[in-house]
Amino acid sequence: MTSGPGNSVPERGNYGSEVTNFGGNVRFRPGRLVMPRTETEVCRLVMQHRADGVRVVGSRHAWSPLIRTEGLLLDLRHFDSVRLFEDAGQLLVSVGAGCQISRLLQSLNRSGLTLPSVGLITEQTVAGAISTATHGSGRHSLSHYVQRLRVVQFNSAGDGVEARWIEGGAELRAARCSLGAMGVVTEVVFAVVPQYRIQEQMVAAGSLTEVLQMEQETPLQQFFLIPHLWSFYVQRRCESTERGGRWTDELYRVYWFLVMDLGLHLIVLLTAVFLRSRSLVKLFYSKLLPWAIVSSWKPVDRSDRQLVMEHELFRHIEEELFVRRRDLASALALVRDLLRVADDRSWRLSEESCNQLRQVGLLGEVSEIEGQWSHHYPICVRRVRADAAMISMSAGDGEDWYSISLISYERSRPEFLRFAGFVGAALIRLYGARPHWGKWFPEGEIRADLYSELPEFLSWVRRADPEGVFRRGFTGRVLGMSE
Ligand SMILES: Cc1cc2nc3c(=O)[nH]c(=O)nc-3n(C[C@H](O)[C@H](O)[C@H](O)COP(=O)(O)OP(=O)(O)OC[C@H]3O[C@@H](n4cnc5c(N)ncnc54)[C@H](O)[C@@H]3O)c2cc1C
């Protein structure tokens, strides 16, 4: 399908309305917001707004300002079809770009199927999730499982737009996670797997070595560095052949919702945000939290129930940094040291931390975070397998990546962003850490050498969009393509 410049656009535009993301940290008025229903309409709109710039919005769950535009903002919520089919003996699902992951999972589950991996929540749209390489723990990111995708982009002559399938090779690896810079994704084809069950157990661990040893038995685990307790809790997870569904498994769901999804978060909100009491936050993590965790419980449940949380119930802001497995111990030790000095200015950084910070020109700036930020949320660490994508955070040659996330409920406090910015700068400069594209990160620290395949990715972006229509503003800046 090709559309030329002369086509008119149906007037379904919403001019001047404010768009806000989940975190509330991105607010803007696009020149025009439209919810098209067909690819033909998408093609016409792109041509019509070629001079203004075009971005696409999903469920607005990214904290980075990827969706911000003064031009046309497309919302593909009407592209929500789900179709199962077989190709060369492989079962695949073709999904409309604007379909929410929760809806896709429900639909797959009715056929005894599911996605190979899911993130902590399922509110995102399919295209939004893959565009920033949304991931869970122990598997690849969702982008890796994209088998082909359909996208509206400029034709090779550059004088019109077309909707076409990207089906394989280097172009597919580029398109699997492309921040919306390769055009408007309208449909995504994923590999699917038979529905499976997960056994879970929450246990304490004194050291990172102990945590990583557990991975042998529970490869889908994620773990938390608990602030103020300064030790680990591991959410051990593995596939299970047990049926599950016992009353104790159901009770676990209720417990998790009331104690973790609601209770923990309400206490953190009350102590850290409303009362702003460092001592109560410390008391909670060091004395009360250990009591709330029942380590003897080993519930079994369906994967799409066990692997997710109600993490979207309370608005927060998050930075997530990916380091290679070989750097995890050192990076985590540094993060812990920085959390402690930010909490207590009398804390003495280790010699190793001082040397590292000196090496990357940050030692002199520690004074800006000393005693300025008392962290109030567990630091979640997840393992993500190397992706067959060019610029996903775990794109690579086989070595596992570990994401370290810093979450704050204080969304408007500059102290958190200053602290997160410092940690981001330190990990990027020292370890070549990659920030999650969909989360908050210090924009100025992004370097071209973080992704070995970035030059090839950029050549695919130029081919799809020679004039930079899909990469105005933030997207172009972080890709180093500002025109
Ligand atoms: C509470 C919460 C929990 C989260 N948990 C996780 C997690 O467990 N793991 C994880 O990795 N991330 C997680 N995230 C981050 C989230 O998965 C990503 O930010 C994701 O990109 C959001 O998808 P979205 O549909 O909301 O897209 P948006 O935020 O609306 O957009 C994200 C990007 O996708 C692009 N895009 C959207 N649709 C299209 C399209 N049709 N064509 C081209 N480009 C498009 C946008 O232009 C933008 O660049 C979480 C976020 C929140 C708020």
The ligand as a Gaussian input file, in Angstrom:
#p B3LYP/6-31G(d) Opt

LIG

0 1
 C        4.324000       0.390000      36.209000
 C        5.291000       0.061000      35.103000
 C        5.901000      -1.180000      35.091000
 C        6.812000      -1.494000      34.077000
 N        7.407000      -2.719000      34.091000
 C        8.339000      -3.025000      33.157000
 C        9.000000      -4.284000      33.164000
 O        8.725000      -5.164000      33.972000
 N        9.959000      -4.497000      32.222000
 C       10.305000      -3.547000      31.312000
 O       11.197000      -3.786000      30.510000
 N        9.663000      -2.356000      31.259000
 C        8.701000      -2.087000      32.159000
 N        8.062000      -0.873000      32.101000
 C        8.381000       0.046000      30.997000
 C        7.440000      -0.181000      29.806000
 O        7.303000      -1.545000      29.512000
 C        8.005000       0.508000      28.551000
 O        8.204000       1.856000      28.796000
 C        7.100000       0.352000      27.324000
 O        7.753000       0.950000      26.223000
 C        5.749000       1.017000      27.511000
 O        4.869000       0.622000      26.483000
 P        3.636000       1.567000      26.086000
 O        2.671000       0.766000      25.293000
 O        3.101000       2.241000      27.282000
 O        4.354000       2.589000      25.103000
 P        4.582000       4.176000      25.222000
 O        5.180000       4.480000      26.539000
 O        3.357000       4.887000      24.855000
 O        5.675000       4.351000      24.080000
 C        6.940000       3.752000      24.220000
 C        7.677000       3.788000      22.889000
 O        7.017000       2.938000      21.951000
 C        6.798000       3.655000      20.748000
 N        5.604000       3.112000      20.104000
 C        4.418000       2.807000      20.660000
 N        3.582000       2.314000      19.729000
 C        4.253000       2.310000      18.571000
 C        3.933000       1.918000      17.236000
 N        2.740000       1.411000      16.935000
 N        4.865000       2.069000      16.273000
 C        6.089000       2.576000      16.562000
 N        6.441000       2.955000      17.809000
 C        5.546000       2.820000      18.788000
 C        6.631000       5.089000      21.190000
 O        6.838000       5.990000      20.133000
 C        7.722000       5.169000      22.240000
 O        8.952000       5.322000      21.589000
 C        7.122000      -0.535000      33.064000
 C        6.488000       0.711000      33.076000
 C        5.576000       0.994000      34.087000
 C        4.912000       2.336000      34.100000

